[in-house]
């Protein structure tokens, strides 16, 4: 790792966040806590609000954790699941 550029190190480190992220998602599922990972957020704004730059940190992914509202009328509706064959293609 010492020979890599700072940019390469940042990319590698960002990808490493998915290891604890997957563990956190598994723990939440086991505890029946709702959770979802999110990308496409304004990383600069998160870094500003949380003071990450001053700590030498960068935001790579965020994880929302909590319980759904009992007032959510859609939570008990039927889930829509497409078949694997309708959304994928086997390449041989």
PDB file of N, CA, C and O in Angstrom:
ATOM      1  N   UNK A   1       0.811  -1.199   0.000  1.00  0.00           N
ATOM      2  CA  UNK A   1       0.000   0.000   0.000  1.00  0.00           C
ATOM      3  C   UNK A   1       0.855   1.264   0.000  1.00  0.00           C
ATOM      4  O   UNK A   1       0.423   2.297  -0.511  1.00  0.00           O
ATOM      5  N   UNK A   2       2.043   1.201   0.555  1.00  0.00           N
ATOM      6  CA  UNK A   2       2.877   2.397   0.648  1.00  0.00           C
ATOM      7  C   UNK A   2       3.240   2.968  -0.713  1.00  0.00           C
ATOM      8  O   UNK A   2       3.462   4.173  -0.837  1.00  0.00           O
ATOM      9  N   UNK A   3       3.304   2.121  -1.739  1.00  0.00           N
ATOM     10  CA  UNK A   3       3.683   2.579  -3.073  1.00  0.00           C
ATOM     11  C   UNK A   3       2.516   3.167  -3.858  1.00  0.00           C
ATOM     12  O   UNK A   3       2.720   3.741  -4.928  1.00  0.00           O
ATOM     13  N   UNK A   4       1.315   3.033  -3.350  1.00  0.00           N
ATOM     14  CA  UNK A   4       0.140   3.531  -4.080  1.00  0.00           C
ATOM     15  C   UNK A   4      -0.019   5.031  -3.913  1.00  0.00           C
ATOM     16  O   UNK A   4       0.417   5.616  -2.922  1.00  0.00           O
ATOM     17  N   UNK A   5      -0.658   5.644  -4.915  1.00  0.00           N
ATOM     18  CA  UNK A   5      -0.939   7.085  -4.841  1.00  0.00           C
ATOM     19  C   UNK A   5      -2.024   7.328  -3.795  1.00  0.00           C
ATOM     20  O   UNK A   5      -2.728   6.401  -3.394  1.00  0.00           O
ATOM     21  N   UNK A   6      -2.152   8.562  -3.363  1.00  0.00           N
ATOM     22  CA  UNK A   6      -3.175   8.923  -2.383  1.00  0.00           C
ATOM     23  C   UNK A   6      -4.565   8.628  -2.936  1.00  0.00           C
ATOM     24  O   UNK A   6      -5.455   8.202  -2.199  1.00  0.00           O
ATOM     25  N   UNK A   7      -4.749   8.858  -4.244  1.00  0.00           N
ATOM     26  CA  UNK A   7      -6.041   8.590  -4.871  1.00  0.00           C
ATOM     27  C   UNK A   7      -6.359   7.097  -4.844  1.00  0.00           C
ATOM     28  O   UNK A   7      -7.488   6.711  -4.541  1.00  0.00           O
ATOM     29  N   UNK A   8      -5.374   6.256  -5.157  1.00  0.00           N
ATOM     30  CA  UNK A   8      -5.572   4.812  -5.106  1.00  0.00           C
ATOM     31  C   UNK A   8      -5.899   4.351  -3.691  1.00  0.00           C
ATOM     32  O   UNK A   8      -6.752   3.486  -3.490  1.00  0.00           O
ATOM     33  N   UNK A   9      -5.220   4.930  -2.726  1.00  0.00           N
ATOM     34  CA  UNK A   9      -5.487   4.571  -1.331  1.00  0.00           C
ATOM     35  C   UNK A   9      -6.903   4.965  -0.924  1.00  0.00           C
ATOM     36  O   UNK A   9      -7.574   4.225  -0.204  1.00  0.00           O
ATOM     37  N   UNK A  10      -7.355   6.129  -1.384  1.00  0.00           N
ATOM     38  CA  UNK A  10      -8.705   6.577  -1.049  1.00  0.00           C
ATOM     39  C   UNK A  10      -9.757   5.671  -1.674  1.00  0.00           C
ATOM     40  O   UNK A  10     -10.758   5.351  -1.034  1.00  0.00           O
ATOM     41  N   UNK A  11      -9.541   5.259  -2.910  1.00  0.00           N
ATOM     42  CA  UNK A  11     -10.477   4.341  -3.577  1.00  0.00           C
ATOM     43  C   UNK A  11     -10.503   3.008  -2.848  1.00  0.00           C
ATOM     44  O   UNK A  11     -11.575   2.466  -2.581  1.00  0.00           O
ATOM     45  N   UNK A  12      -9.329   2.475  -2.525  1.00  0.00           N
ATOM     46  CA  UNK A  12      -9.241   1.199  -1.822  1.00  0.00           C
ATOM     47  C   UNK A  12      -9.946   1.281  -0.465  1.00  0.00           C
ATOM     48  O   UNK A  12     -10.702   0.384  -0.094  1.00  0.00           O
ATOM     49  N   UNK A  13      -9.689   2.365   0.266  1.00  0.00           N
ATOM     50  CA  UNK A  13     -10.288   2.536   1.584  1.00  0.00           C
ATOM     51  C   UNK A  13     -11.805   2.648   1.489  1.00  0.00           C
ATOM     52  O   UNK A  13     -12.521   2.060   2.300  1.00  0.00           O
ATOM     53  N   UNK A  14     -12.301   3.398   0.506  1.00  0.00           N
ATOM     54  CA  UNK A  14     -13.747   3.536   0.328  1.00  0.00           C
ATOM     55  C   UNK A  14     -14.391   2.181   0.068  1.00  0.00           C
ATOM     56  O   UNK A  14     -15.471   1.893   0.584  1.00  0.00           O
ATOM     57  N   UNK A  15     -13.728   1.351  -0.732  1.00  0.00           N
ATOM     58  CA  UNK A  15     -14.266   0.020  -1.018  1.00  0.00           C
ATOM     59  C   UNK A  15     -14.258  -0.856   0.232  1.00  0.00           C
ATOM     60  O   UNK A  15     -15.127  -1.713   0.391  1.00  0.00           O
ATOM     61  N   UNK A  16     -13.292  -0.650   1.113  1.00  0.00           N
ATOM     62  CA  UNK A  16     -13.218  -1.443   2.344  1.00  0.00           C
ATOM     63  C   UNK A  16     -14.388  -1.165   3.275  1.00  0.00           C
ATOM     64  O   UNK A  16     -14.710  -1.998   4.122  1.00  0.00           O
ATOM     65  N   UNK A  17     -15.035   0.001   3.132  1.00  0.00           N
ATOM     66  CA  UNK A  17     -16.175   0.323   3.996  1.00  0.00           C
ATOM     67  C   UNK A  17     -17.326  -0.651   3.790  1.00  0.00           C
ATOM     68  O   UNK A  17     -18.186  -0.778   4.661  1.00  0.00           O
ATOM     69  N   UNK A  18     -17.357  -1.337   2.657  1.00  0.00           N
ATOM     70  CA  UNK A  18     -18.455  -2.271   2.393  1.00  0.00           C
ATOM     71  C   UNK A  18     -18.358  -3.536   3.236  1.00  0.00           C
ATOM     72  O   UNK A  18     -19.348  -4.257   3.361  1.00  0.00           O
ATOM     73  N   UNK A  19     -17.208  -3.826   3.811  1.00  0.00           N
ATOM     74  CA  UNK A  19     -17.065  -4.988   4.697  1.00  0.00           C
ATOM     75  C   UNK A  19     -17.832  -4.750   5.999  1.00  0.00           C
ATOM     76  O   UNK A  19     -18.711  -5.548   6.327  1.00  0.00           O
ATOM     77  N   UNK A  20     -17.538  -3.683   6.756  1.00  0.00           N
ATOM     78  CA  UNK A  20     -18.336  -3.454   7.966  1.00  0.00           C
ATOM     79  C   UNK A  20     -19.782  -3.080   7.641  1.00  0.00           C
ATOM     80  O   UNK A  20     -20.680  -3.341   8.442  1.00  0.00           O
ATOM     81  N   UNK A  21     -20.018  -2.473   6.476  1.00  0.00           N
ATOM     82  CA  UNK A  21     -21.387  -2.151   6.087  1.00  0.00           C
ATOM     83  C   UNK A  21     -22.218  -3.424   5.973  1.00  0.00           C
ATOM     84  O   UNK A  21     -23.344  -3.474   6.468  1.00  0.00           O
ATOM     85  N   UNK A  22     -21.677  -4.452   5.327  1.00  0.00           N
ATOM     86  CA  UNK A  22     -22.424  -5.703   5.185  1.00  0.00           C
ATOM     87  C   UNK A  22     -22.653  -6.354   6.541  1.00  0.00           C
ATOM     88  O   UNK A  22     -23.708  -6.947   6.769  1.00  0.00           O
ATOM     89  N   UNK A  23     -21.684  -6.254   7.444  1.00  0.00           N
ATOM     90  CA  UNK A  23     -21.876  -6.794   8.794  1.00  0.00           C
ATOM     91  C   UNK A  23     -22.979  -6.036   9.527  1.00  0.00           C
ATOM     92  O   UNK A  23     -23.812  -6.648  10.195  1.00  0.00           O
ATOM     93  N   UNK A  24     -22.991  -4.716   9.407  1.00  0.00           N
ATOM     94  CA  UNK A  24     -24.023  -3.913  10.062  1.00  0.00           C
ATOM     95  C   UNK A  24     -25.407  -4.257   9.516  1.00  0.00           C
ATOM     96  O   UNK A  24     -26.367  -4.346  10.281  1.00  0.00           O
ATOM     97  N   UNK A  25     -25.517  -4.449   8.214  1.00  0.00           N
ATOM     98  CA  UNK A  25     -26.802  -4.828   7.623  1.00  0.00           C
ATOM     99  C   UNK A  25     -27.263  -6.195   8.140  1.00  0.00           C
ATOM    100  O   UNK A  25     -28.445  -6.387   8.423  1.00  0.00           O
ATOM    101  N   UNK A  26     -26.338  -7.133   8.260  1.00  0.00           N
ATOM    102  CA  UNK A  26     -26.676  -8.471   8.758  1.00  0.00           C
ATOM    103  C   UNK A  26     -27.135  -8.404  10.217  1.00  0.00           C
ATOM    104  O   UNK A  26     -28.103  -9.064  10.595  1.00  0.00           O
ATOM    105  N   UNK A  27     -26.442  -7.608  11.034  1.00  0.00           N
ATOM    106  CA  UNK A  27     -26.827  -7.459  12.437  1.00  0.00           C
ATOM    107  C   UNK A  27     -28.212  -6.826  12.543  1.00  0.00           C
ATOM    108  O   UNK A  27     -29.043  -7.270  13.335  1.00  0.00           O
ATOM    109  N   UNK A  28     -28.454  -5.797  11.749  1.00  0.00           N
ATOM    110  CA  UNK A  28     -29.770  -5.153  11.767  1.00  0.00           C
ATOM    111  C   UNK A  28     -30.866  -6.153  11.388  1.00  0.00           C
ATOM    112  O   UNK A  28     -31.920  -6.195  12.023  1.00  0.00           O
ATOM    113  N   UNK A  29     -30.615  -6.950  10.359  1.00  0.00           N
ATOM    114  CA  UNK A  29     -31.604  -7.953   9.939  1.00  0.00           C
ATOM    115  C   UNK A  29     -31.861  -8.952  11.066  1.00  0.00           C
ATOM    116  O   UNK A  29     -33.008  -9.309  11.331  1.00  0.00           O
ATOM    117  N   UNK A  30     -30.797  -9.400  11.726  1.00  0.00           N
ATOM    118  CA  UNK A  30     -30.937 -10.354  12.832  1.00  0.00           C
ATOM    119  C   UNK A  30     -31.747  -9.760  13.977  1.00  0.00           C
ATOM    120  O   UNK A  30     -32.528 -10.465  14.617  1.00  0.00           O
ATOM    121  N   UNK A  31     -31.567  -8.471  14.238  1.00  0.00           N
ATOM    122  CA  UNK A  31     -32.273  -7.795  15.324  1.00  0.00           C
ATOM    123  C   UNK A  31     -33.626  -7.230  14.901  1.00  0.00           C
ATOM    124  O   UNK A  31     -34.305  -6.572  15.691  1.00  0.00           O
ATOM    125  N   UNK A  32     -34.014  -7.486  13.658  1.00  0.00           N
ATOM    126  CA  UNK A  32     -35.295  -6.990  13.107  1.00  0.00           C
ATOM    127  C   UNK A  32     -35.367  -5.461  13.127  1.00  0.00           C
ATOM    128  O   UNK A  32     -36.405  -4.872  13.429  1.00  0.00           O
ATOM    129  N   UNK A  33     -34.227  -4.837  12.795  1.00  0.00           N
ATOM    130  CA  UNK A  33     -34.151  -3.383  12.690  1.00  0.00           C
ATOM    131  C   UNK A  33     -34.046  -3.049  11.205  1.00  0.00           C
ATOM    132  O   UNK A  33     -33.239  -3.642  10.489  1.00  0.00           O
ATOM    133  N   UNK A  34     -34.855  -2.106  10.746  1.00  0.00           N
ATOM    134  CA  UNK A  34     -34.814  -1.698   9.345  1.00  0.00           C
ATOM    135  C   UNK A  34     -33.511  -0.965   9.058  1.00  0.00           C
ATOM    136  O   UNK A  34     -33.033  -0.182   9.878  1.00  0.00           O
ATOM    137  N   UNK A  35     -32.943  -1.230   7.885  1.00  0.00           N
ATOM    138  CA  UNK A  35     -31.714  -0.543   7.491  1.00  0.00           C
ATOM    139  C   UNK A  35     -31.592  -0.564   5.978  1.00  0.00           C
ATOM    140  O   UNK A  35     -32.109  -1.453   5.301  1.00  0.00           O
ATOM    141  N   UNK A  36     -30.898   0.433   5.471  1.00  0.00           N
ATOM    142  CA  UNK A  36     -30.614   0.461   4.034  1.00  0.00           C
ATOM    143  C   UNK A  36     -29.358   1.281   3.779  1.00  0.00           C
ATOM    144  O   UNK A  36     -29.207   2.373   4.327  1.00  0.00           O
ATOM    145  N   UNK A  37     -28.444   0.757   2.941  1.00  0.00           N
ATOM    146  CA  UNK A  37     -27.262   1.535   2.576  1.00  0.00           C
ATOM    147  C   UNK A  37     -27.630   2.527   1.474  1.00  0.00           C
ATOM    148  O   UNK A  37     -28.550   2.291   0.692  1.00  0.00           O
ATOM    149  N   UNK A  38     -26.902   3.634   1.424  1.00  0.00           N
ATOM    150  CA  UNK A  38     -27.196   4.646   0.412  1.00  0.00           C
ATOM    151  C   UNK A  38     -25.911   5.199  -0.185  1.00  0.00           C
ATOM    152  O   UNK A  38     -24.946   5.490   0.522  1.00  0.00           O
ATOM    153  N   UNK A  39     -25.926   5.335  -1.491  1.00  0.00           N
ATOM    154  CA  UNK A  39     -24.875   6.057  -2.208  1.00  0.00           C
ATOM    155  C   UNK A  39     -25.558   7.219  -2.910  1.00  0.00           C
ATOM    156  O   UNK A  39     -26.771   7.392  -2.794  1.00  0.00           O
ATOM    157  N   UNK A  40     -24.792   8.008  -3.630  1.00  0.00           N
ATOM    158  CA  UNK A  40     -25.388   9.112  -4.376  1.00  0.00           C
ATOM    159  C   UNK A  40     -25.776  10.282  -3.489  1.00  0.00           C
ATOM    160  O   UNK A  40     -26.590  11.116  -3.887  1.00  0.00           O
ATOM    161  N   UNK A  41     -25.213  10.355  -2.304  1.00  0.00           N
ATOM    162  CA  UNK A  41     -25.486  11.449  -1.390  1.00  0.00           C
ATOM    163  C   UNK A  41     -24.426  12.536  -1.563  1.00  0.00           C
ATOM    164  O   UNK A  41     -23.408  12.318  -2.219  1.00  0.00           O
ATOM    165  N   UNK A  42     -24.663  13.674  -0.990  1.00  0.00           N
ATOM    166  CA  UNK A  42     -23.725  14.797  -1.078  1.00  0.00           C
ATOM    167  C   UNK A  42     -22.621  14.595  -0.034  1.00  0.00           C
ATOM    168  O   UNK A  42     -22.730  15.076   1.094  1.00  0.00           O
ATOM    169  N   UNK A  43     -21.563  13.884  -0.419  1.00  0.00           N
ATOM    170  CA  UNK A  43     -20.481  13.547   0.510  1.00  0.00           C
ATOM    171  C   UNK A  43     -19.852  14.796   1.116  1.00  0.00           C
ATOM    172  O   UNK A  43     -19.540  14.816   2.307  1.00  0.00           O
ATOM    173  N   UNK A  44     -19.666  15.829   0.316  1.00  0.00           N
ATOM    174  CA  UNK A  44     -19.060  17.065   0.836  1.00  0.00           C
ATOM    175  C   UNK A  44     -19.895  17.656   1.964  1.00  0.00           C
ATOM    176  O   UNK A  44     -19.350  18.147   2.952  1.00  0.00           O
ATOM    177  N   UNK A  45     -21.208  17.611   1.819  1.00  0.00           N
ATOM    178  CA  UNK A  45     -22.085  18.172   2.849  1.00  0.00           C
ATOM    179  C   UNK A  45     -22.049  17.319   4.120  1.00  0.00           C
ATOM    180  O   UNK A  45     -22.022  17.857   5.227  1.00  0.00           O
ATOM    181  N   UNK A  46     -22.048  15.994   3.963  1.00  0.00           N
ATOM    182  CA  UNK A  46     -21.910  15.124   5.130  1.00  0.00           C
ATOM    183  C   UNK A  46     -20.586  15.395   5.848  1.00  0.00           C
ATOM    184  O   UNK A  46     -20.539  15.490   7.074  1.00  0.00           O
ATOM    185  N   UNK A  47     -19.527  15.517   5.072  1.00  0.00           N
ATOM    186  CA  UNK A  47     -18.209  15.770   5.650  1.00  0.00           C
ATOM    187  C   UNK A  47     -18.178  17.099   6.392  1.00  0.00           C
ATOM    188  O   UNK A  47     -17.560  17.214   7.451  1.00  0.00           O
ATOM    189  N   UNK A  48     -18.848  18.100   5.831  1.00  0.00           N
ATOM    190  CA  UNK A  48     -18.903  19.415   6.478  1.00  0.00           C
ATOM    191  C   UNK A  48     -19.679  19.334   7.784  1.00  0.00           C
ATOM    192  O   UNK A  48     -19.202  19.796   8.820  1.00  0.00           O
ATOM    193  N   UNK A  49     -20.879  18.744   7.741  1.00  0.00           N
ATOM    194  CA  UNK A  49     -21.737  18.682   8.928  1.00  0.00           C
ATOM    195  C   UNK A  49     -21.080  17.875  10.045  1.00  0.00           C
ATOM    196  O   UNK A  49     -21.150  18.261  11.212  1.00  0.00           O
ATOM    197  N   UNK A  50     -20.451  16.771   9.697  1.00  0.00           N
ATOM    198  CA  UNK A  50     -19.852  15.884  10.699  1.00  0.00           C
ATOM    199  C   UNK A  50     -18.409  16.245  11.050  1.00  0.00           C
ATOM    200  O   UNK A  50     -17.800  15.610  11.911  1.00  0.00           O
ATOM    201  N   UNK A  51     -17.862  17.264  10.384  1.00  0.00           N
ATOM    202  CA  UNK A  51     -16.492  17.677  10.660  1.00  0.00           C
ATOM    203  C   UNK A  51     -15.473  16.607  10.294  1.00  0.00           C
ATOM    204  O   UNK A  51     -14.453  16.461  10.969  1.00  0.00           O
ATOM    205  N   UNK A  52     -15.743  15.862   9.235  1.00  0.00           N
ATOM    206  CA  UNK A  52     -14.871  14.751   8.864  1.00  0.00           C
ATOM    207  C   UNK A  52     -13.531  15.214   8.297  1.00  0.00           C
ATOM    208  O   UNK A  52     -12.499  14.602   8.571  1.00  0.00           O
ATOM    209  N   UNK A  53     -13.538  16.284   7.514  1.00  0.00           N
ATOM    210  CA  UNK A  53     -12.291  16.745   6.891  1.00  0.00           C
ATOM    211  C   UNK A  53     -11.253  17.117   7.942  1.00  0.00           C
ATOM    212  O   UNK A  53     -10.061  16.866   7.760  1.00  0.00           O
ATOM    213  N   UNK A  54     -11.703  17.712   9.038  1.00  0.00           N
ATOM    214  CA  UNK A  54     -10.778  18.099  10.106  1.00  0.00           C
ATOM    215  C   UNK A  54     -10.150  16.874  10.781  1.00  0.00           C
ATOM    216  O   UNK A  54      -9.097  16.962  11.412  1.00  0.00           O
ATOM    217  N   UNK A  55     -10.825  15.734  10.629  1.00  0.00           N
ATOM    218  CA  UNK A  55     -10.323  14.487  11.212  1.00  0.00           C
ATOM    219  C   UNK A  55      -9.587  13.633  10.184  1.00  0.00           C
ATOM    220  O   UNK A  55      -9.161  12.517  10.481  1.00  0.00           O
ATOM    221  N   UNK A  56      -9.441  14.175   8.956  1.00  0.00           N
ATOM    222  CA  UNK A  56      -8.767  13.436   7.897  1.00  0.00           C
ATOM    223  C   UNK A  56      -9.603  12.302   7.334  1.00  0.00           C
ATOM    224  O   UNK A  56      -9.064  11.322   6.820  1.00  0.00           O
ATOM    225  N   UNK A  57     -10.939  12.434   7.432  1.00  0.00           N
ATOM    226  CA  UNK A  57     -11.847  11.383   6.970  1.00  0.00           C
ATOM    227  C   UNK A  57     -12.681  11.854   5.795  1.00  0.00           C
ATOM    228  O   UNK A  57     -12.858  13.053   5.580  1.00  0.00           O
ATOM    229  N   UNK A  58     -13.198  10.879   5.026  1.00  0.00           N
ATOM    230  CA  UNK A  58     -14.080  11.171   3.902  1.00  0.00           C
ATOM    231  C   UNK A  58     -15.286  10.245   3.981  1.00  0.00           C
ATOM    232  O   UNK A  58     -15.162   9.099   4.412  1.00  0.00           O
ATOM    233  N   UNK A  59     -16.441  10.733   3.572  1.00  0.00           N
ATOM    234  CA  UNK A  59     -17.663   9.923   3.546  1.00  0.00           C
ATOM    235  C   UNK A  59     -17.660   9.063   2.284  1.00  0.00           C
ATOM    236  O   UNK A  59     -17.403   9.563   1.189  1.00  0.00           O
ATOM    237  N   UNK A  60     -17.946   7.763   2.439  1.00  0.00           N
ATOM    238  CA  UNK A  60     -17.966   6.848   1.298  1.00  0.00           C
ATOM    239  C   UNK A  60     -19.354   6.266   1.066  1.00  0.00           C
ATOM    240  O   UNK A  60     -19.771   6.093  -0.080  1.00  0.00           O
ATOM    241  N   UNK A  61     -20.061   5.967   2.130  1.00  0.00           N
ATOM    242  CA  UNK A  61     -21.400   5.388   2.047  1.00  0.00           C
ATOM    243  C   UNK A  61     -22.122   5.747   3.342  1.00  0.00           C
ATOM    244  O   UNK A  61     -21.481   5.961   4.371  1.00  0.00           O
ATOM    245  N   UNK A  62     -23.439   5.812   3.297  1.00  0.00           N
ATOM    246  CA  UNK A  62     -24.188   6.065   4.520  1.00  0.00           C
ATOM    247  C   UNK A  62     -25.161   4.913   4.744  1.00  0.00           C
ATOM    248  O   UNK A  62     -25.574   4.239   3.801  1.00  0.00           O
ATOM    249  N   UNK A  63     -25.517   4.701   5.995  1.00  0.00           N
ATOM    250  CA  UNK A  63     -26.410   3.616   6.361  1.00  0.00           C
ATOM    251  C   UNK A  63     -27.519   4.173   7.231  1.00  0.00           C
ATOM    252  O   UNK A  63     -27.272   4.684   8.323  1.00  0.00           O
ATOM    253  N   UNK A  64     -28.745   4.070   6.738  1.00  0.00           N
ATOM    254  CA  UNK A  64     -29.903   4.494   7.523  1.00  0.00           C
ATOM    255  C   UNK A  64     -30.366   3.300   8.354  1.00  0.00           C
ATOM    256  O   UNK A  64     -30.570   2.208   7.825  1.00  0.00           O
ATOM    257  N   UNK A  65     -30.530   3.517   9.654  1.00  0.00           N
ATOM    258  CA  UNK A  65     -30.949   2.465  10.586  1.00  0.00           C
ATOM    259  C   UNK A  65     -32.100   3.008  11.426  1.00  0.00           C
ATOM    260  O   UNK A  65     -32.041   4.137  11.915  1.00  0.00           O
ATOM    261  N   UNK A  66     -33.131   2.213  11.589  1.00  0.00           N
ATOM    262  CA  UNK A  66     -34.239   2.633  12.440  1.00  0.00           C
ATOM    263  C   UNK A  66     -35.420   1.694  12.304  1.00  0.00           C
ATOM    264  O   UNK A  66     -35.320   0.617  11.717  1.00  0.00           O
ATOM    265  N   UNK A  67     -36.523   2.119  12.852  1.00  0.00           N
ATOM    266  CA  UNK A  67     -37.755   1.336  12.787  1.00  0.00           C
ATOM    267  C   UNK A  67     -38.777   2.088  11.950  1.00  0.00           C
ATOM    268  O   UNK A  67     -38.921   3.306  12.062  1.00  0.00           O
ATOM    269  N   UNK A  68     -39.482   1.344  11.113  1.00  0.00           N
ATOM    270  CA  UNK A  68     -40.511   1.988  10.302  1.00  0.00           C
ATOM    271  C   UNK A  68     -41.651   2.469  11.186  1.00  0.00           C
ATOM    272  O   UNK A  68     -41.900   1.917  12.258  1.00  0.00           O
ATOM    273  N   UNK A  69     -42.323   3.484  10.730  1.00  0.00           N
ATOM    274  CA  UNK A  69     -43.423   4.070  11.482  1.00  0.00           C
ATOM    275  C   UNK A  69     -44.627   3.132  11.489  1.00  0.00           C
ATOM    276  O   UNK A  69     -44.962   2.533  10.466  1.00  0.00           O
ATOM    277  N   UNK A  70     -45.267   3.009  12.634  1.00  0.00           N
ATOM    278  CA  UNK A  70     -46.503   2.235  12.708  1.00  0.00           C
ATOM    279  C   UNK A  70     -47.597   2.873  11.866  1.00  0.00           C
ATOM    280  O   UNK A  70     -48.579   2.216  11.519  1.00  0.00           O
ATOM    281  N   UNK A  71     -47.433   4.148  11.538  1.00  0.00           N
ATOM    282  CA  UNK A  71     -48.420   4.870  10.751  1.00  0.00           C
ATOM    283  C   UNK A  71     -48.219   4.688   9.244  1.00  0.00           C
ATOM    284  O   UNK A  71     -49.008   5.207   8.455  1.00  0.00           O
ATOM    285  N   UNK A  72     -47.182   3.965   8.836  1.00  0.00           N
ATOM    286  CA  UNK A  72     -46.915   3.735   7.415  1.00  0.00           C
ATOM    287  C   UNK A  72     -47.921   2.730   6.872  1.00  0.00           C
ATOM    288  O   UNK A  72     -47.828   1.534   7.150  1.00  0.00           O
ATOM    289  N   UNK A  73     -48.877   3.218   6.102  1.00  0.00           N
ATOM    290  CA  UNK A  73     -49.949   2.362   5.580  1.00  0.00           C
ATOM    291  C   UNK A  73     -49.450   1.366   4.543  1.00  0.00           C
ATOM    292  O   UNK A  73     -50.131   0.376   4.275  1.00  0.00           O
ATOM    293  N   UNK A  74     -48.283   1.597   3.955  1.00  0.00           N
ATOM    294  CA  UNK A  74     -47.788   0.707   2.900  1.00  0.00           C
ATOM    295  C   UNK A  74     -46.945  -0.451   3.416  1.00  0.00           C
ATOM    296  O   UNK A  74     -46.614  -1.355   2.649  1.00  0.00           O
ATOM    297  N   UNK A  75     -46.592  -0.443   4.695  1.00  0.00           N
ATOM    298  CA  UNK A  75     -45.654  -1.447   5.200  1.00  0.00           C
ATOM    299  C   UNK A  75     -46.197  -2.867   5.199  1.00  0.00           C
ATOM    300  O   UNK A  75     -45.416  -3.819   5.212  1.00  0.00           O
ATOM    301  N   UNK A  76     -47.507  -3.034   5.185  1.00  0.00           N
ATOM    302  CA  UNK A  76     -48.077  -4.383   5.218  1.00  0.00           C
ATOM    303  C   UNK A  76     -48.554  -4.850   3.849  1.00  0.00           C
ATOM    304  O   UNK A  76     -49.127  -5.932   3.721  1.00  0.00           O
ATOM    305  N   UNK A  77     -48.317  -4.033   2.827  1.00  0.00           N
ATOM    306  CA  UNK A  77     -48.738  -4.402   1.472  1.00  0.00           C
ATOM    307  C   UNK A  77     -47.902  -5.550   0.917  1.00  0.00           C
ATOM    308  O   UNK A  77     -46.820  -5.852   1.420  1.00  0.00           O
ATOM    309  N   UNK A  78     -48.424  -6.180  -0.125  1.00  0.00           N
ATOM    310  CA  UNK A  78     -47.696  -7.258  -0.779  1.00  0.00           C
ATOM    311  C   UNK A  78     -46.434  -6.707  -1.426  1.00  0.00           C
ATOM    312  O   UNK A  78     -46.445  -5.632  -2.025  1.00  0.00           O
ATOM    313  N   UNK A  79     -45.360  -7.452  -1.299  1.00  0.00           N
ATOM    314  CA  UNK A  79     -44.100  -7.075  -1.928  1.00  0.00           C
ATOM    315  C   UNK A  79     -44.123  -7.539  -3.380  1.00  0.00           C
ATOM    316  O   UNK A  79     -44.707  -8.573  -3.706  1.00  0.00           O
ATOM    317  N   UNK A  80     -43.490  -6.773  -4.232  1.00  0.00           N
ATOM    318  CA  UNK A  80     -43.398  -7.130  -5.649  1.00  0.00           C
ATOM    319  C   UNK A  80     -41.997  -7.673  -5.893  1.00  0.00           C
ATOM    320  O   UNK A  80     -41.002  -6.973  -5.704  1.00  0.00           O
ATOM    321  N   UNK A  81     -41.936  -8.914  -6.311  1.00  0.00           N
ATOM    322  CA  UNK A  81     -40.657  -9.543  -6.603  1.00  0.00           C
ATOM    323  C   UNK A  81     -40.704 -10.093  -8.019  1.00  0.00           C
ATOM    324  O   UNK A  81     -41.587 -10.881  -8.356  1.00  0.00           O
ATOM    325  N   UNK A  82     -39.760  -9.683  -8.839  1.00  0.00           N
ATOM    326  CA  UNK A  82     -39.676 -10.197 -10.199  1.00  0.00           C
ATOM    327  C   UNK A  82     -38.848 -11.470 -10.197  1.00  0.00           C
ATOM    328  O   UNK A  82     -37.971 -11.655  -9.352  1.00  0.00           O
ATOM    329  N   UNK A  83     -39.133 -12.337 -11.144  1.00  0.00           N
ATOM    330  CA  UNK A  83     -38.354 -13.571 -11.234  1.00  0.00           C
ATOM    331  C   UNK A  83     -36.936 -13.263 -11.679  1.00  0.00           C
ATOM    332  O   UNK A  83     -36.695 -12.271 -12.367  1.00  0.00           O
ATOM    333  N   UNK A  84     -36.008 -14.109 -11.288  1.00  0.00           N
ATOM    334  CA  UNK A  84     -34.617 -13.936 -11.669  1.00  0.00           C
ATOM    335  C   UNK A  84     -34.493 -13.926 -13.188  1.00  0.00           C
ATOM    336  O   UNK A  84     -33.715 -13.145 -13.737  1.00  0.00           O
ATOM    337  N   UNK A  85     -35.243 -14.774 -13.870  1.00  0.00           N
ATOM    338  CA  UNK A  85     -35.171 -14.861 -15.333  1.00  0.00           C
ATOM    339  C   UNK A  85     -35.655 -13.587 -16.029  1.00  0.00           C
ATOM    340  O   UNK A  85     -35.224 -13.289 -17.143  1.00  0.00           O
ATOM    341  N   UNK A  86     -36.539 -12.843 -15.386  1.00  0.00           N
ATOM    342  CA  UNK A  86     -37.057 -11.625 -16.032  1.00  0.00           C
ATOM    343  C   UNK A  86     -36.108 -10.433 -15.872  1.00  0.00           C
ATOM    344  O   UNK A  86     -36.254  -9.431 -16.573  1.00  0.00           O
ATOM    345  N   UNK A  87     -35.140 -10.534 -14.957  1.00  0.00           N
ATOM    346  CA  UNK A  87     -34.238  -9.398 -14.732  1.00  0.00           C
ATOM    347  C   UNK A  87     -32.780  -9.711 -15.005  1.00  0.00           C
ATOM    348  O   UNK A  87     -31.917  -8.849 -14.839  1.00  0.00           O
ATOM    349  N   UNK A  88     -32.493 -10.953 -15.427  1.00  0.00           N
ATOM    350  CA  UNK A  88     -31.107 -11.307 -15.679  1.00  0.00           C
ATOM    351  C   UNK A  88     -30.990 -12.232 -16.885  1.00  0.00           C
ATOM    352  O   UNK A  88     -31.983 -12.775 -17.368  1.00  0.00           O
ATOM    353  N   UNK A  89     -29.776 -12.398 -17.357  1.00  0.00           N
ATOM    354  CA  UNK A  89     -29.501 -13.267 -18.479  1.00  0.00           C
ATOM    355  C   UNK A  89     -28.211 -14.036 -18.197  1.00  0.00           C
ATOM    356  O   UNK A  89     -27.207 -13.449 -17.794  1.00  0.00           O
ATOM    357  N   UNK A  90     -28.244 -15.332 -18.408  1.00  0.00           N
ATOM    358  CA  UNK A  90     -27.083 -16.161 -18.182  1.00  0.00           C
ATOM    359  C   UNK A  90     -26.153 -16.031 -19.372  1.00  0.00           C
ATOM    360  O   UNK A  90     -26.572 -16.205 -20.516  1.00  0.00           O
ATOM    361  N   UNK A  91     -24.897 -15.725 -19.105  1.00  0.00           N
ATOM    362  CA  UNK A  91     -23.893 -15.604 -20.151  1.00  0.00           C
ATOM    363  C   UNK A  91     -22.948 -16.797 -20.017  1.00  0.00           C
ATOM    364  O   UNK A  91     -22.331 -17.013 -18.974  1.00  0.00           O
ATOM    365  N   UNK A  92     -22.856 -17.550 -21.083  1.00  0.00           N
ATOM    366  CA  UNK A  92     -21.977 -18.744 -21.052  1.00  0.00           C
ATOM    367  C   UNK A  92     -20.766 -18.557 -21.892  1.00  0.00           C
ATOM    368  O   UNK A  92     -19.929 -19.456 -21.977  1.00  0.00           O
TER     369      UNK A  92
END
